[in-house]
Amino acid sequence: MKKTEEIDFEAIVIGAGFSGLYQLHALRDKLGMSVHLFEAADDLGGTWYWNRYPGARCDSESHTYCYYFSEELLQEWEWSERYPEQKEILEYLNFAADRLDLRTDITFSNRITQMVFDEESLIWTVLSEDGREYRTRFIINAVGCLSSTNIPNILGKERFEGSIYHTGEWPHEGVDFSGKSVAVIGTGSSGIQTIPEVGKLASQTTVFQRTPNYSIPARNEKLSQTFIDNFKASTSEWMRKMLLSRGGHAWPIPTRHLIDTPELERRKILEEAWSVGGLGFRECFDDILVNKRSNLIMSDFIKDKIKDVVKDQDKSAILTNIDYPFSTKRPPIDTEYFETFNEENVNIVDIKADPITEITAKGIKTRSKEFFFDIIIFATGFDAMTGSMLKIDVIGRKKKTLKDVWKAGPLTYLGLQVEDFPNMFILTGPGSPSVLTNMPRTIEHHVEFVTACISHMVVNNFRAMEPTNKAMVEWVEHVNEVADKTLLPKTKHSWYLGSNVPGKPQVFMPYAGGLNNYRDICSEIVEDGYRGFNFT
Ligand code: N01
């Protein structure tokens, strides 16, 4: 691509997680562009840089949770466990970045705060926290969908004399729990992963649960050398399976409706899937997210399993008081989460029944009781899917801001682009299958799609690309229509809809039509001459 005097880089990538690193490689090494990546943290890793809490582990299986675009990377790396720990994933990303020599084109510790589009030159000016400006033609936001932490505004937080942590911003030096009394607020995936670990280390652990959660045993284990060798001999087959599936996982694609399966057989299938564990449990039938009765049966099956484990009747009642269909909130997988409540020094408080009223100097007050703590852990999640994008002041054509355009909920075409923000791409944004899938598969799709778009522009001498209003509006309608065919949006209290963040517009954000179908739609759009996109 021809360089002009006016730009510092042909493309700027923001964020050095899985998506940003691959995007840097693809544009720089496949298209030969000048590209620079800016990262707010002082090192790479994205989610896996920040989420260092005890027990942090991926719930996609390790050999599927990695880059498949390079057979060399696949052959060189060896995962040790079925579900990789945060530390191992971070090592993997460092390994990939070193193999691809990416660090030379990354600036760390420099948050991008603003980006402004100039309609005449069709160039973006990007402003970073250190006050410097960079001019570029393309911006690829790889800022992550679960990276903007959500810390509830509880009265008195600043008065607390102990230590406060959020799972998503965990201190690098770790936390010493020995002899400490610890509160954990939140029982999503992060809480459910960290509570068993904190429970082992602290003298007293008290869990503040607002919404109880279904959780599937992960059944984590060391990978055998035979498994690793077989995997390495058949990576393309693993990829084929993942790309055929809705979720980008390599599990067998379900073909049976739970509701039509006779009871004895159904029970056997559920028990087998339970003993295998992991998110694949949900996939043993294909109607769990569309048929209320099927879902109820599966939900009751899980509640019974929890009741079998938790001996204390009061704790068991709090943990199983679940009033929404399984998997309509993102289901966690766990290692001995429910078992942890059999320990005498691990307690649970139902804060739906007895809400937190304030944080005091010494602990937490609920309506009926005061608790005393040395440490409070917020496992309270993220301003998901839009939070990190909206932290940046994005100004497009006609001085439109992204904040304004997304005021009533995010608008995108394919989750990738927004009208009036030409040449700006978002990876795994709202409208993308993203969080409903095994992320690296969606990320690889997006990076390759964006790279192909930019290559198409170069070949055809186009200077700008953006979706039409019609395409964007129709895509958002399609995202809603697809979600409405499932039980997903019926559970109103979920970060999928943004309802965990006060004041956020409540719209079902990810594309629930499946990664396989989404990929097909994108391919058809390209074959149809990039239908829905305008090129200048
Ligand atoms: O966050 P969450 P998370 N007062 O939003 C509670 C991914 N992930 O960090 O449900 C009291 O799910 C909230 O209660 P409620 C994964 O996609 C992946 O756990 O809103 N409680 C809930 O219990 C996951 O889904 C891995 O009523 C409050 C909890 O805090 C996503 O990240 C590991 C509250 C938040 O749960 C987010 O998970 C970890 C308040 N004011 C995470 N506000 C992998 O393994 C919120 N809560 C890949």
Residues whose N, C-alpha, C, O or C-beta is under 5 A from the ligand:
A	BS01	N01	R57 C58 D59 L146 P152 I185 G186 T187 G188 S189 S190 G191 R210 T211 R330 A379 T380 G381 F382 H493 W495 N500
